[in-house]
Amino acid sequence: MDPKTIKHIASLARIELSEKEESKMAGQLSSILDYVEQLGKVNTEHIESFYQITGLVNSTRVDESQKGNKPNEVLGLRLINQAPDQENMLVKVKSILHK
């Protein structure tokens, strides 16, 4: 791997390398790319693809409202009432973004 490419990769990664580090990095990146090239030559034609290996399945439930639940019961009326500023069961807070 040539020094120009190493310098370009280092600038993309926002790191500064000494000349000694650039030389070392060139050797390491070359060996990594050689290994990836070897992997590309492996015959995977009859290998079945898989996307997860644990066998776990997402466990979800339907989001349904439960009979009798009102906003003040869900949010906790006591917590809402303790807020210094509130409106329509919402806690009002000061703006943190400025124009």
Secondary structure as GFF3:
##gff-version 3
##sequence-region A 1 99
A	DSSP	alpha_helix	3	12	.	.	.	ID=ss1
A	DSSP	alpha_helix	19	40	.	.	.	ID=ss2
A	DSSP	alpha_helix	71	75	.	.	.	ID=ss3
A	DSSP	alpha_helix	77	82	.	.	.	ID=ss4
A	DSSP	beta_strand	86	87	.	.	.	ID=ss5
A	DSSP	beta_strand	90	91	.	.	.	ID=ss6
###
